Amino acid sequence: MREYITVQGDTWDIIALKVYGSEMYMTKLIEANPEHRETVFFSANVKLKVPEIETPIPTTLPPWKRGEE
């Protein structure tokens, strides 16, 4: 499991965006760090556990990868 060290003012959604690329995974972060579940704004240097997640593979390819001409 990876770790994330907070920056002053971080919020769950901002951290999820930074580590996973999407705010929709903030629930996974909260579940992995129940001792901080009531925190809204983090102070600096708080260590959070970052669980590995399976990110969905996009099913729609861009035109240049579809092999269409």
N, C-alpha and C positions, 0 to 999 in steps of 0.2 A: 504494500500500500504506500502510495506517495504521500508527501506532506506539502502543505501550502502555508506559508508564513504571511499573515495578514499585513496590510498597509492601513494606516489610520483612515477610517471612513469606509472601509470595505463593507459590503452587505452581501448576503447570501447569493443574490442573483448576480451581482458583479463578479463574485468569486467563481460561480458556476460558468459564467461567460468566459472568464480568463482561463480556467482549467479544462473545460469541456467544449467551449465554443458555442454554448447555448445556455440561456437562463433556465430552460425547462428541466435541467438536472439538479437544481438547487435542493430539491427534496432528498436526493441521494446524499448530498453533503450534510444536510441536517441530520439524517438518520445515522450517519457515520460519526457524528459529533454531538450526541445528545446533551452533553454538559453545557453546550453553547446554544441550545435550541431557542432560548428566549432572547438571544442577542440580536439586535437590529443593526446597530453600527458597531463594527469592531474597532478596538484600539490596535495600535501597531504591535507586531511581533507575537501574535497569538498563533500557535501551531495547530493546524487543522488536518485531520486525516482526509485524504482524497481517494475514495475507493475507485477501483477500475470498473468501467462500465462498458457495455456493448453499445456502440453507436450504430444506428441503422445505416445500411448501405443504400445510397440513393438509387432508385430504380429508373430514374429518368436521366439519360445521358445527354450531354450537350451535343449539338448537331455535328461537330467535328469528330466526335467519338462514335457516332452511330453508324458510320460507314455509308451514309447517304451522300449522293452527289447531285 
